[in-house]
Amino acid sequence: DEIGELAVAFNRMADVLKKNAESIRDKTAKLEHANIELKEIDRLKSEFINIASHELRTPLTTLKGYLELALDGTLGGFTDIQMTKLKIMNRNADRLLGLVNDLLNLSDIQSRQMHLIKKKTSLRDMLDDAIGHIKPLADSKGHEILVDIREDMVITCDRARIVYALRHLLDDAVRYTTEPGTIRITAEDKIDDVHICI
């Protein structure tokens, strides 16, 4: 009869729904397990990057210190050829330290442990610091760096982070500007910000 047929159909539907619910629970459990494993892998990756970066930075910092002593004459005199080689080594040490700092910054961002130390800082001083790091490369390519920024411009920021960002922007400008070229740096006061243009 019709009631019997409806009962059979209903039971079939209930069985299908039960199987689907069991399948969903099984897949959800597998996804949760996979998510836990991925988080652990991500944690281990971040830990490795952090440890490796610190282990690399220590000898690089020492090497950089001795190179600067050699370049400023503290360790004695060198021939012109030796000085040229020392300058090349110094630039490469800067580049390696930059890569290590990139890894450390990435590790800080991923672990959400980046702490900003904000102080009032001269924008021109930060730019001079950043320019000092890329000047040898700019000179080797025949680029001229022009800075059109007021000496009295002061901003509240994390100096190390801003110098780091400026170095990367200037490095890109030096590398991708047609040789020889001009790299112009300007800054404009806004209501609550300073806009820097490279």
N, C-alpha and C positions, 0 to 999 in steps of 0.2 A: 504494500500500500504506500501512499505518498508520505505518510509520517515515517514509515520505516526507511524509505529511500532518503528522506531528509536527515534522519539520524545517522545513516551510513555516511552520507556526504559530510555531515558535520564532524563525525569521528575522523574521517580522512583529513579534513582541513585541520583538525586539532593535532593529528599526528605530524602533518607537514609543518605546522607552526612550532611544534615542540622540537622537531629536528632542526629547524632554522634557528630557533633560540639557542639550542645546544651548540650549533655551528658558530653562531655569533659570539657566544661566551668563550668558545675554544679559540677563535681568532683574536678576540680581545685579550685573552690571557697571553697569547703568543706575542701580540704587539707590545703589551706591557713589559714582557720579559725582554724583548728586543730593545725597547726604549731604555730599560735599565742598563743593558749591556752597552748601548751607544753612549749613555751618559758616563759610564765608567771608562770607556775608551777615550772619550773627550777629556775626562779628568786626567788620565794618564798622559795624553798628548800634551796638555797644558803644563803638567808637571815636568815633563821631559824638556819642553821648550824653555821653561823657566830655569831649570837646573843647567841645561846646556848653555844657555845665554850667559848666565852668571859665570860659569866656568870659562867661557871664551873671553868675557869682558875683562877678567882679572889680568891674564897675561897680555892682552892687547893694550890695556891701560898702561902697564909697565913698559911695554915696547914703545908706545907713543911717548911716554915720559923721557925715555932715553934718546929717542929720535929728536925731540925738541931740545934737549940738552946739547946734542951734537950740532943741530942747526944754529943754535944761538952762540956757539963757540965755547961753551963751558967745558966740553971734553977735548978741547984742543983744535988745532987747525986742520983743514982738509983741502984737498985739491979741488979745482972747479968740477972735474968729472965726478969726484966723490960726493961733492955737495949736490950735484944734479941727481945722482942715484939716491942720496938721502932724502931729497925732496920728493922723489917718486915713491919711495918707501913710506914717507909720511902721509902722502895723499892716499895711498892704498890702505894704510892703517886707519885713516879717517873713514874711508869707505867701509872697511870691515866693522869698525865701531858703530857706524850708522846702521849696518845690517843687523848687528847684535841688538842695538837699541830698538830697531823695528820689531824684532822678535819679542823683546821684553814688553814693548807697548802692546803688541798683539795679545800677549799672555795676560797683561793687566786688564785689557778690555774684555777678554773672554771670561776672566774670573770675576769681573765687575769690581776690581779692587783699585781702579785708577783714582788716585787722590790728587786733586788740583791744589797747588799752593799759590794763591792769588796775592799779588803785591802790585803796588804802583811802580811801573817800569817805563823807562824811556823807549819809545818805539824806535828811534834812530839807533840807540845802542844795540837793540836786538837785531836790527837789520845789519849793522856793521859786523856783528858777531856771525850772522848767517852768511854774509857776503865773504867774510874772511875764509870760510871753509870752501867756497866754490870759486874763489878768485883765481887760483892757479889753473883750474880747468877752463875758466872763461878766457884767461890770457892766452892759453894754448890754442884756443879757437879764434883768437882775434876779436873777441867780443868786448864792447864797451858797456860798462854798467853805470847808468845815470840814476841818481837818487834825488827825487824832488819831494822832500818831506821836511816839515818844520822841525827845528831842533828841540822845540819845547813840547812836542806831542808826547803826552804820557797816558798810558792805558793801564787798567787794572787787569792782570792776567797771570797765568802760570808761565813765567818767563821761559823755562826749559821747553815746555810744550810748544809755545809759539815760535821759538827759535827753530825747533825741530821741524815744524810745519813750513816755516819760511825757507829753510834749507832745502826741503824737498821741492818746493815750488820753484826756487831759483835753480836748482839742479836740472829740473825739467826744462826751464827756460834756456839754460845754457846748452843743453844737449840738443834741443829741437829748434833753436833759432838758426837760420841760414847763416853760414860763416862767410865773412865776418859780419857781425850784426850788432845791434844796440838793444840792451835790455833796460827798460825804463821802469822805475819803481815809484809809485805815487801813493798818497794816502789822503783821505778826505774825512773830515769830521761829520758825523751824523748826530742825530739827537741822543741816542744811547749807545752808539757804536762808532767804530772807525773802519772805513772801507779801504783795504789795501789792494792796489792793482799792480800786477807785475806783467 
